[in-house]
């Protein structure tokens, strides 16, 4: 199962970056085990500085519990790379997101991957 995090803010924090919403409530309180994906292009970066968010912050997404950032623009990828290099992005958060994504793919009944 996949849930999409919206563009809007809750308590002043974009849904894609909202740890309280995505991890504390969705995963811990409600027991959600699936994938959380950003709404399409919900995390925009300044073209001159990919680490400067104009909306949701791609560097904070995975630590908040957002597993898949859409659409995966080059600026978003570069911001994650720079975040890893600077220590702002925890590689273990990315690994956990990858595990959840691979689990969804593996459990896809159409593909029947074993």
GIHUJO-V572756 format. One record per pair of residues at least 24 apart in sequence whose C-alpha atoms are under 10 Angstrom apart, sorted by the first residue. I is the first residue (numbers start at 1). J is the second residue. D is the distance in Angstrom with one decimal. If there is no record, write none. Layout:
BEGIN
i/j/d
I/J/D
I/J/D
END
This chain:
BEGIN
i/j/d
1/32/8.8
1/33/8.0
1/34/5.1
1/35/6.4
1/36/8.8
1/104/7.3
1/107/9.7
1/108/9.8
2/32/9.5
2/33/9.2
2/34/5.7
2/35/4.7
2/36/5.7
2/37/7.0
2/67/9.9
2/101/9.5
2/104/8.3
3/32/9.3
3/34/7.5
3/35/6.3
3/36/4.9
3/37/6.2
3/38/8.6
3/39/9.5
3/66/9.4
4/35/8.5
4/36/5.7
4/37/4.8
4/38/5.5
4/39/5.7
4/40/9.0
4/66/8.8
4/67/10.0
4/68/9.3
5/36/6.7
5/37/6.0
5/38/4.9
5/39/5.6
5/40/9.3
5/42/8.6
5/65/9.9
5/66/7.5
5/68/9.9
5/69/9.8
6/37/9.1
6/38/6.7
6/39/5.3
6/40/8.7
6/42/7.3
6/56/9.8
7/38/8.0
7/39/6.4
7/40/8.6
7/41/8.6
7/42/5.2
7/43/8.1
7/55/8.2
7/56/7.7
8/39/9.9
8/42/8.7
8/55/9.3
8/56/9.0
9/55/9.8
9/56/9.0
13/55/10.0
13/56/8.3
13/57/10.0
14/42/8.9
14/43/9.1
14/55/7.5
14/56/5.5
14/57/8.2
14/61/9.5
15/39/9.4
15/42/9.2
15/56/7.8
15/61/9.1
15/64/9.0
15/65/10.0
15/66/8.9
16/42/7.7
16/43/7.9
16/55/9.6
16/56/6.2
16/57/7.8
16/58/8.3
16/60/8.2
16/61/5.6
16/62/8.6
16/63/10.0
16/64/7.3
16/65/7.9
16/66/5.9
16/67/9.4
16/68/9.8
16/69/8.7
17/43/9.5
17/55/10.0
17/56/6.4
17/57/6.6
17/58/8.0
17/59/8.8
17/60/5.7
17/61/4.8
17/62/7.9
17/63/7.9
17/64/5.3
17/65/7.7
17/66/7.3
18/56/9.5
18/60/8.8
18/61/8.0
18/63/9.2
18/64/5.6
18/65/7.9
18/66/8.7
19/60/9.1
19/61/8.6
19/62/9.3
19/63/7.3
19/64/4.0
19/65/6.4
19/66/8.8
20/64/7.7
20/65/9.3
21/64/8.4
21/65/8.8
22/61/9.8
22/63/9.7
22/64/6.3
22/65/5.4
22/66/7.0
23/63/9.0
23/64/6.5
23/65/5.6
23/66/8.8
24/64/9.3
24/65/9.3
26/65/9.2
27/65/8.5
33/100/8.0
33/103/9.9
33/104/10.0
34/67/9.4
34/97/10.0
34/100/6.6
34/101/8.2
34/103/8.4
34/104/7.2
35/65/8.9
35/66/7.7
35/67/6.2
35/68/7.6
35/97/7.8
35/98/9.6
35/99/9.6
35/100/5.9
35/101/6.3
35/102/9.6
35/103/8.9
35/104/7.3
36/62/9.5
36/65/7.0
36/66/5.0
36/67/5.2
36/68/6.5
36/69/8.9
36/97/8.8
36/100/8.9
36/101/9.0
37/61/9.7
37/65/9.2
37/66/5.8
37/67/5.8
37/68/4.6
37/69/6.0
37/70/7.1
37/71/9.9
37/101/9.7
38/66/6.6
38/67/7.9
38/68/6.3
38/69/5.2
38/70/5.8
38/71/8.6
39/68/9.5
39/69/7.9
39/70/6.7
39/71/8.8
40/69/7.9
40/70/5.1
40/71/6.0
40/72/9.4
41/69/8.0
41/70/5.7
41/71/6.0
41/72/8.4
41/73/8.6
41/76/9.8
42/69/8.3
42/70/7.6
42/71/9.0
43/69/7.8
43/70/8.1
43/71/9.3
43/72/9.7
43/73/9.8
43/76/7.9
44/73/9.2
44/75/8.5
44/76/7.8
45/73/9.8
45/75/6.9
45/76/7.2
45/79/8.4
46/75/8.6
47/75/7.3
48/75/9.5
49/75/8.5
49/78/9.9
49/79/8.7
50/74/9.0
50/75/5.3
50/76/6.9
50/77/9.0
50/78/6.8
50/79/5.4
50/80/9.2
50/82/8.9
51/75/8.2
51/76/8.3
51/78/8.1
51/79/5.1
51/80/8.3
51/81/9.8
51/82/7.6
51/83/7.9
52/79/8.5
53/79/9.4
58/83/9.2
58/89/9.3
59/83/6.1
59/84/8.7
59/88/6.8
59/89/5.8
59/90/9.1
60/88/7.9
60/89/7.1
60/90/9.4
60/93/9.9
61/89/9.1
61/93/9.3
61/94/9.5
62/89/8.0
62/90/8.3
62/91/9.4
62/92/9.3
62/93/5.6
62/94/6.1
62/95/9.3
62/96/8.5
62/97/6.8
63/88/9.8
63/89/7.6
63/90/7.3
63/91/9.5
63/92/9.0
63/93/5.6
63/94/8.0
63/96/9.5
63/97/9.2
64/93/8.8
65/93/8.1
65/94/9.7
65/96/9.1
65/97/7.8
66/93/9.6
66/94/9.7
66/97/7.6
67/93/8.7
67/94/7.6
67/95/9.5
67/96/8.0
67/97/4.5
67/98/7.3
67/99/9.3
67/100/7.4
67/101/7.3
68/94/9.5
68/97/7.3
68/98/8.5
68/100/9.5
68/101/7.8
END
